[in-house]
């Protein structure tokens, strides 16, 4: 399921313009530093694709830390290990959210093409670190059902029942065969998770998101990048 690299919360007009761009020049660390100076953010969420594959990730976290910007990492947790986690700690990472796709090994292999054992093992390691740990899963009717969410919640509780867990209602993309769950289905999945965990929340298609996503890079011709 290949997704767009652009944030799903920006306007359709902006996404249309961005999707027409054939090649995006990556920011250098100095350019990124200038952007942070300009924006003066309080928090930065490092996600999109798989950020742990970025060779500059630790440098980016250190740079954000230098500007007192809280850094929050969204990851599938697959390539983490004890040494990598220690490096993230030393760089000053504030929190990490691991997307646990499935607890069932067959489902995880089908969904991601990878086994889930490294993810589960690394999740346990993260619980031993100083980095604030969170987890999330996507409820996908016909694939990742409510009973699978319950299995994931039970696993998290065995690690630490106080780890915050978020359940996301699936948003259909690129003509995938799965539909979005109803709000009732998401709520019911959260009730199952709450049997094991102390801190469960959820979002679905009708959830009102506070704030607004704004594109700041690349600059779009003919459109004002408002801050």
N, C-alpha and C positions, 0 to 999 in steps of 0.2 A: 504494500500500500504506500506508494510514493506520494508524499505530501508536498505542498508548496513550501518554499523556504521562507515565505513572507508571513508575518503574524496574521492570524485569522481575525484579529479584532480591529485591524485598520479598515478604513472605508473601502467599499467595493471599487470606487473610482481610483484610489491609490493602488490597490492590488492590480487593477487592470493595467495601469501604467507600468508598475514594477514587473509584472509578468512578461511585458513586451521587451524588457531589457535582456539582451543576449549574454552579456558578460558584465560582471560586477567586479570592480577592483577592490581587493581587500585593503582594509585600513592598516597602516603601519602602526606600531606602538606609539610613536610620536604623534601621529594623526589622532589616534584614539585618545591619547592624553589631552590633546587640544579640545577634543569633543567633550570629554568629561569636565574640563575647565569651563567650557561654554555652558553646559547644561546644569552643572552643580547638582547632580542627583543625590538622593539620600540612600537609595538602594539600587542594586543592579542584579537582574536575573540573567544568568548565563545558561541559555538553552538554545533550542533550535538545532535539528540534526542531532549529533551526539558530541557535546562540547569536550568530553574527555579525550577525544581524538585530536584536538587542537594542540599542537606542540607549544603554543604560546599561552596556554591556559594559566599556568602558574604565574607567568609574568603579568598577565591581565589582572589576576586576583591581587597580586602584590601592588600593582599600580592603583587599583581601586582602594586598597587598604591605605595607601599613602594619602589618598584624598578623603579618608574617613567615610568611604562608601561601603555600606554593607553588601556583601556578595553572596548570592544565593544560586546554587548550582542544581540544574535539572539534568538527571542522567539515567540511563538504563542500568548503570552499575556493573556492566559486564566486564570491563577491563580494569576495574579498580583492584588494588591489592593492598597489603599492609604498608608497603613502602610508598605507594602513590597516595594513600590516605594521609600518611604522616607528612608528605610534601604539601598536601592541601591544607593541613593544619598549620604548618609552618608559614605558608603563604598568607594565612589570615582569613580563610574561607569562613563565612558566618554560619551558613546552613547548607544542607544538601537534601534534595528530595529524590528518592529513587522510585522510578516508575516500574513497579512489579507487574509485568504483563499477565502472567499466569503462574499459579502454583503447580498445576498439573504439568508434568514434563512434556507429554505429547502435545498439549495445547500450546505451550511456550515454543516448542520446536516448530510447530506449524505456523504460529503467529509471527515469529521473529527469524526463524531459520537457525536459531542457536539454542543450546541447552540452558536450563535455568539454574543449574547448580552453582555456577560462578556468581550469579546475581544474588542468590540466597546466602551464599557464604560471605560475600562482600558486604551484604546488608548486616550480617552479624558483626563483622569487623568494624563497620561504621558505628554501631551502637557502643563500641568500646572506646571510640575516639572522643575528642573534645568538641567536634563539630555537631551542631544541632541537627538531628536526623528526623526526616519526615518521609512519608511514602504516599504514592498515589497509584490508582489503577483505573482503567477505562472499562466501563460496563458496556458490552457490545452484545445485544440480543442475537442469539444464534451462534455466538462464538465464546465470548467471556460472559457467562451467565451469572445470575445471582449466587448460585451455589459455589461458583469459582471465586467470587468476591469473598464469600464466607471463609473459604479455605485460605485465601491470602490473609485475611484479617486474623485468623487463628494462628497462622505462622508468625505474623508480626507480634501478636500478643505473647507468643512463646519467647520471642526475643526481648520485648519490653512492651507491656500493655499501655504505656503512656506515650508511645510514639504517635504523633498526629498522622491521621490517614484520611486522604481525600479520594472520593469516588467521582469520576468524571463521566457524564453521559456522552456516549459516542456521537461524533458529528460526521455524518456520511460525506465521503470525498471521492472524487474520481470514479463515480459509478460503482462503488463497492457493493457487494451483495447484501450487506448488513444495514439495517435501519437504525435510526436513533431510538434510544429507549424512551418510554414515556416518563414524565416526572414521577409518577407513582412507582414505576419500576426502580428508579434511582433511589427514591426514598426507602423502598422496601429493602434494597440492597444495603443501604446505610444502617437500617435497623438490625440486619443480620450481623454486620460488622460491629455494631455497638454491644453485641452479646459478649465480645472478647476485648474490645478496646475502649479506652477512656475518652479519646478525643477523635471523633469521626465527623467529617463534614462532606458536603457534596456540591456539585454544580451540574446543571442540565440546561436544556434549550431555553427554559423559561426563567432561569436564574438571572437576576439583574446584577450586572457587574459594575462596580463603582469606578469612576474615572474614565479615561479615554486613552486608547493606544494611538500614539503619534509617530509617524515615520520621520526619522531624523537623518537617515543615510540609506541609500544615496539621495542626493538632492534631485528632486524631480522637476524637470523643465515644465514651465507653465503652471506649476502648482506651488503654493506657499507652504513651506515646512514650518508650521506654527509650533511654538513651544509653550 
